[in-house]
């Protein structure tokens, strides 16, 4: 991981497929993660594609927030994406 990780911000994101999120950070690095195995049992986790797509970048640009109350920080997305690469 980048030693200046906390200087980064989310520049853009995609949630086209349910459970999958792709983020692009301010340094143009990209990460794609399947969040279902880590978070789907949470009460506030989006339950369908419509809920999944109802999200935005938070005010500080360090997290994605869903209308359901679920949120995830970019460092969590990076860690999940990297772990999924290792186990693929």
Buried (B, 14 or more C-beta within 10 A) or exposed (E): EEEEEEEBEBBEBEBEEBBBBBBBBEEEBEBBBBBEEBBEEEEEBBEEEEBBBEBEBEEEBBBBBBEBEBEBBBBBBBBBBEEBEEEE
